[in-house]
Amino acid sequence: MTNEYSKSGDPIYRYKDKETGWRPPTYGEEGWSEKIEEHMERYYGTVDSVFHEVLSDFIHIDVHHIKPSARHPYHVLFTTGMSYLPMNTPEGREDYRFAELMVCLPPEWQISDEAFKNQSNYWPVYWLKMLARLPHEHHTWLGQGHTIPNGDPAEPLADNTAMDGIILLPPIRVEAGFHTLRMNEEDSVRFYSLIPLYGEEMNFKLNKGSDALTDKFDKQGISELVDIGRKNTCKRSWFSFWKG
């Protein structure tokens, strides 16, 4: 699927135009989305609202909103629809064909149709929907540790942050048992959080691998809860440059 690899040995995929044309969207098997919603509510709380997709291509992607609570004091947005179709996983990765995405936002984040007119509020929803559709548009897959820059060259996700890319990782601020949902005897859905990255972190991951980057995250206490002004874990100080 690709002849390009990073220094860490991970394949690099570059996408331009869609590989297939428009087709009527699929809405998944009966009860599929309800099972995902029940799973999310079991671990995070009751869904407060759903941002329904009006026009869909390939698959119908909805974004669900769970408000902050004492149990989880932050917003949770998650998709249903990405897993309506299997992804084109490599040989040996068939168990990872189905996935859904989520993002955790601080309680002060503005979430409403009106607030989403501002890109600084809307970008998490845009990325959820765009990434949920990407594997099906380009006959590929997304999974743990995959990184996606915001363009080439990468640009900031919004005006209020310097971060310019995304990494997909399993959430860590949730009880055990959440990350995989068995749908039937053959298929399971995996859940991945969108975590924004600085350009230096993206380059570090490409050179050293996702495990090395998550080690840095662990040392700095960085989780799936988005902090648009957090410390850049891979930016060297002027003192470190002077020391060589």
C-alpha positions as CSV (number, residue, x, y, z in Angstrom):
1,M,0.0,0.0,0.0
2,T,3.0,2.3,0.5
3,N,6.7,2.4,-0.3
4,E,7.5,5.2,2.1
5,Y,8.5,4.6,5.8
6,S,9.4,6.8,8.7
7,K,12.8,6.4,10.5
8,S,11.0,4.5,13.2
9,G,9.9,1.9,10.5
10,D,6.2,2.9,10.4
11,P,4.6,3.2,7.0
12,I,3.7,6.7,5.7
13,Y,0.5,7.1,3.7
14,R,-0.2,10.2,1.6
15,Y,-3.7,10.9,0.4
16,K,-4.9,13.3,-2.2
17,D,-8.2,12.7,-4.0
18,K,-10.7,10.1,-3.0
19,E,-10.0,6.7,-4.5
20,T,-13.7,6.1,-5.1
21,G,-16.6,8.3,-6.1
22,W,-19.7,9.2,-4.1
23,R,-22.1,6.5,-3.1
24,P,-25.2,6.4,-0.9
25,P,-24.2,6.1,2.8
26,T,-24.6,2.9,4.8
27,Y,-26.3,3.2,8.2
28,G,-24.9,-0.1,9.6
29,E,-26.6,-3.2,10.9
30,E,-29.8,-2.8,13.0
31,G,-28.9,-2.1,16.6
32,W,-25.2,-1.4,15.8
33,S,-25.1,2.3,16.7
34,E,-27.3,1.7,19.7
35,K,-24.9,-0.8,21.1
36,I,-22.0,1.7,20.7
37,E,-24.0,4.4,22.5
38,E,-24.9,2.1,25.3
39,H,-21.2,1.2,25.7
40,M,-20.2,4.9,25.9
41,E,-23.0,5.7,28.4
42,R,-21.9,2.8,30.6
43,Y,-18.4,4.3,31.0
44,Y,-18.9,8.0,30.6
45,G,-22.5,9.0,31.3
46,T,-25.8,9.7,29.5
47,V,-25.6,11.2,26.0
48,D,-27.0,14.7,26.1
49,S,-27.3,15.5,22.4
50,V,-26.4,14.2,18.9
51,F,-25.0,16.3,16.1
52,H,-26.6,14.5,13.2
53,E,-25.0,14.5,9.8
54,V,-27.3,16.0,7.2
55,L,-25.5,15.0,4.0
56,S,-23.4,11.8,4.1
57,D,-20.9,10.2,1.8
58,F,-20.0,6.4,2.1
59,I,-21.2,6.2,5.7
60,H,-23.5,8.2,8.0
61,I,-21.4,9.8,10.8
62,D,-23.1,11.2,13.8
63,V,-21.2,12.9,16.7
64,H,-22.6,12.3,20.2
65,H,-22.1,14.6,23.2
66,I,-21.8,13.6,26.8
67,K,-21.7,16.5,29.2
68,P,-19.2,16.8,32.1
69,S,-20.2,15.1,35.3
70,A,-18.7,14.2,38.7
71,R,-17.6,10.9,37.3
72,H,-15.9,12.4,34.3
73,P,-15.5,16.2,34.6
74,Y,-15.1,16.9,31.0
75,H,-17.0,16.8,27.7
76,V,-16.9,13.6,25.6
77,L,-17.6,13.7,21.9
78,F,-17.7,10.4,20.1
79,T,-18.7,9.0,16.7
80,T,-21.1,6.4,15.5
81,G,-20.7,5.3,11.9
82,M,-17.0,4.8,11.3
83,S,-17.5,1.1,12.2
84,Y,-20.5,0.6,9.9
85,L,-17.9,-0.6,7.3
86,P,-14.7,-2.6,7.9
87,M,-11.4,-0.9,7.3
88,N,-8.8,-2.3,5.0
89,T,-6.4,-3.5,7.7
90,P,-3.0,-5.2,6.9
91,E,-2.8,-9.0,7.1
92,G,-2.8,-10.1,10.7
93,R,-4.7,-7.0,11.8
94,E,-8.2,-8.3,11.0
95,D,-9.3,-7.8,14.6
96,Y,-8.8,-4.0,14.1
97,R,-11.1,-3.6,11.1
98,F,-13.8,-1.7,13.1
99,A,-13.2,1.5,15.1
100,E,-14.9,4.6,16.5
101,L,-13.3,7.8,17.5
102,M,-13.7,10.1,20.5
103,V,-12.3,13.3,22.0
104,C,-12.3,14.6,25.5
105,L,-12.6,18.4,26.0
106,P,-12.3,20.6,29.1
107,P,-15.5,21.7,30.8
108,E,-15.2,25.3,29.6
109,W,-15.2,24.2,26.0
110,Q,-18.2,25.7,24.1
111,I,-20.3,23.0,22.5
112,S,-23.4,24.1,20.5
113,D,-24.4,24.8,17.0
114,E,-23.8,28.5,17.5
115,A,-20.4,27.9,19.1
116,F,-19.3,25.6,16.3
117,K,-19.4,28.6,13.9
118,N,-16.0,29.4,15.4
119,Q,-13.3,27.1,14.2
120,S,-11.6,27.3,17.5
121,N,-14.6,25.4,19.0
122,Y,-15.5,23.3,16.0
123,W,-12.2,21.6,15.0
124,P,-12.6,18.6,17.3
125,V,-15.9,17.8,15.5
126,Y,-14.4,18.4,12.1
127,W,-11.6,16.0,12.9
128,L,-13.8,13.3,14.3
129,K,-16.0,13.3,11.1
130,M,-13.1,13.6,8.7
131,L,-11.0,10.8,10.3
132,A,-14.0,8.6,10.7
133,R,-14.6,8.8,6.9
134,L,-11.0,8.7,5.8
135,P,-10.3,4.9,5.9
136,H,-13.4,4.3,3.8
137,E,-12.6,7.0,1.2
138,H,-9.1,5.9,0.7
139,H,-9.4,2.1,1.2
140,T,-7.0,2.1,4.2
141,W,-7.2,2.0,8.0
142,L,-6.6,3.9,11.2
143,G,-5.5,2.5,14.6
144,Q,-3.4,3.1,17.7
145,G,-0.4,5.3,17.3
146,H,-1.4,6.6,13.8
147,T,-0.7,10.3,13.3
148,I,-2.3,12.7,10.9
149,P,-0.9,16.2,10.2
150,N,-3.2,19.1,9.4
151,G,-2.1,19.5,5.8
152,D,1.3,19.3,4.1
153,P,3.0,21.4,5.3
154,A,1.0,21.2,8.5
155,E,-0.9,24.2,9.8
156,P,-2.3,24.9,13.3
157,L,-5.6,23.2,14.1
158,A,-7.1,26.5,15.0
159,D,-6.2,30.1,15.8
160,N,-5.9,29.5,19.5
161,T,-3.3,26.7,19.4
162,A,0.1,25.9,17.8
163,M,-0.7,22.2,17.6
164,D,-0.9,21.0,14.0
165,G,-1.6,17.3,14.0
166,I,-3.4,14.4,15.7
167,I,-2.4,11.1,17.2
168,L,-4.9,8.3,17.9
169,L,-4.4,6.6,21.2
170,P,-6.6,4.5,23.6
171,P,-8.0,6.7,26.4
172,I,-6.4,6.2,29.8
173,R,-8.8,8.2,32.0
174,V,-11.4,5.4,31.9
175,E,-12.1,2.1,33.6
176,A,-10.6,-1.1,32.3
177,G,-12.8,-2.9,29.8
178,F,-13.8,0.1,27.8
179,H,-11.4,0.0,24.9
180,T,-12.9,-2.9,22.9
181,L,-16.6,-3.6,22.4
182,R,-17.6,-7.1,21.2
183,M,-20.4,-6.7,18.7
184,N,-20.9,-10.3,17.7
185,E,-19.0,-13.6,17.5
186,E,-16.6,-12.2,14.9
187,D,-16.4,-8.5,15.1
188,S,-15.2,-6.0,17.8
189,V,-15.1,-2.2,17.7
190,R,-12.0,-0.4,19.1
191,F,-12.1,3.1,20.5
192,Y,-9.4,5.7,20.0
193,S,-9.0,9.2,21.3
194,L,-7.9,12.1,19.2
195,I,-5.0,13.8,20.9
196,P,-3.5,17.0,19.3
197,L,0.2,17.2,18.7
198,Y,2.8,19.9,18.2
199,G,4.9,19.6,15.0
200,E,8.0,18.6,17.0
201,E,6.0,15.8,18.7
202,M,4.9,14.6,15.3
203,N,8.4,14.5,14.0
204,F,9.6,12.7,17.1
205,K,7.0,10.0,16.7
206,L,8.0,9.5,13.1
207,N,11.7,9.2,14.1
208,K,11.4,7.3,17.3
209,G,7.9,5.6,17.2
210,S,4.7,6.1,19.2
211,D,5.9,4.3,22.3
212,A,8.7,6.7,22.7
213,L,6.3,9.6,22.4
214,T,3.7,8.2,24.9
215,D,6.6,7.7,27.3
216,K,7.1,11.5,27.2
217,F,3.4,12.0,27.6
218,D,3.4,9.7,30.7
219,K,6.2,11.7,32.3
220,Q,4.4,15.0,31.7
221,G,1.0,13.6,32.8
222,I,-0.6,14.2,29.3
223,S,-3.7,12.2,28.7
224,E,-6.6,12.2,26.2
225,L,-8.1,15.4,27.9
226,V,-7.3,18.1,25.4
227,D,-5.3,21.1,26.6
228,I,-4.6,23.4,23.7
229,G,-2.0,25.3,25.7
230,R,-0.1,22.4,27.2
231,K,3.7,22.0,27.2
232,N,5.4,20.8,24.0
233,T,7.1,17.6,25.2
234,C,9.6,17.6,22.3
235,K,10.6,21.3,22.1
236,R,14.2,21.9,23.1
237,S,15.0,24.9,25.2
238,W,17.6,27.5,24.3
239,F,19.7,26.1,27.1
240,S,19.7,22.6,25.7
241,F,20.7,24.0,22.3
242,W,23.6,25.8,23.9
243,K,24.7,22.7,25.7
244,G,24.6,20.8,22.4
